[in-house]
Amino acid sequence: MRKQVLTFAAAMLIGAPAVAQQNFDDVKITAQELEAGVSVLFGAGGNMAVSHGKDGTILIDDQFAPLTPKIEAAVTELGADPVHYVINTHWHGDHTGGNEHFGKQGAHIFAHENVRVRMGSDQMRGEQVIAASPEAALPVVTFERGVTLHLNGDTIDVLFIGGGHTDGDSIVRWREKNIVHMGDLYFKIPGWPYVDLNSGGDIENMLFSLDSAIAMMDSDTKVIPGHGPMSDRAELIAYRNAIGEAVTRVRALKDSGVTLEEAVAARPLDSFERGEGFINADRFIGFVWNSVD
Ligand SMILES: [Zn+2]
């Protein structure tokens, strides 16, 4: 049972083809209002945010394709118009699965340029090929550093800081409402971060992105993690510090001249209480090992 749960969680996170057979019938999309006109939506896959008002509806990430009708129903339930803009925090299938539908409906999809590049071509995940997405699913407005939307009285910054989870991670910040969607740079779930090395992920970049995001926040900032319940700056700082300390330990082992196998066997992360989740300590050690110089 435990193994099944983990496999399901893994499929939810990476949007692997195995998920095509996954049954989404029982998934409920739930909304939590953060400020007037901005809500977070939870379902299966990456957390979504909806920003709505007189100028139209903006959806940040769109989970898996089979959930699209439920996502649309949840948007309607908020009193929002149909989705006019989609922003993808990164290319992974549990954050972009609804793109094709929304793109065909006429929504304008925004993302970092590497999101379009990766979605537009076959990608490798270990031995597994993740096929290119159809044209309609691809972002049509791409950027290198960021873009700012002036809609519904909000100033919404979509910022590429430096990636880390992949090479195309954006955070989304509502300046006046003091809300930040972190995408998968931040997991508020058991286990360790996912550094997708095949997608240009890099632990040093992740730390840089986290530090820069934290510097934009204050103690009142509402922080939306890529996965898991709502959070705040204090929790994000604790997360960043745990990762930083873990990197220091793994780097010290690497510098000492041991092999990766020996480093894993030394169990350098056992004193952390991060629990068991999608990414366990052994796998994370490998990510760090292959990221640091
Ligand atoms: Zn991801």
Residues whose N, C-alpha, C, O or C-beta is under 5 A from the ligand:
A	BS01	ZN	L13 H92 D184
